[in-house]
Amino acid sequence: MGDRVRRETVWKWQKDPKFLEELTRARRDRLVQAKTLLDAMVPTALELLGSVLKNEEHPISVRVRAASEVLDRAGWTSRAGEVKRAEAYLQDAAATLRFQVPPDTYRTFLAALNAASGLTLPVPARSPLEQMSRQELEKRIRGMGEELAERVAPIEPM
């Protein structure tokens, strides 16, 4: 218990720029050392995975797992997962955006997103109301109001 540093002391040290600079340097050095050690083990690990993958005496499940590990480390499977996650995120974002911007803006966004990403998100067609001019739309709304007024029986005073 005598080797422990009190919480208050650590809090004071974190306010000292020289301490923070040294702490950052020490963390960076540890990461470099760890990466160097891992990099040195890569050839051995790949040889082991390769021997398991090629050895037909191992069960197929073990060989498939080895193949999966090789593909993952080579960036094949992790990239596919990243692409699927990014695609799902973009689809969610597009669905959220749909009712936050005007329809024409939304359609333009989807078309640009599809072109840039290679996705094929469906771009909704313009509705009949969107295709009308402002004057036509106002005329139609007035007509609907007049029709509604005719259908509602006038209230007679008591």
Helices and strands as residue ranges (DSSP letters): H 7-13, H 17-54, H 60-73, H 76-97, H 103-117, H 128-131, H 134-151
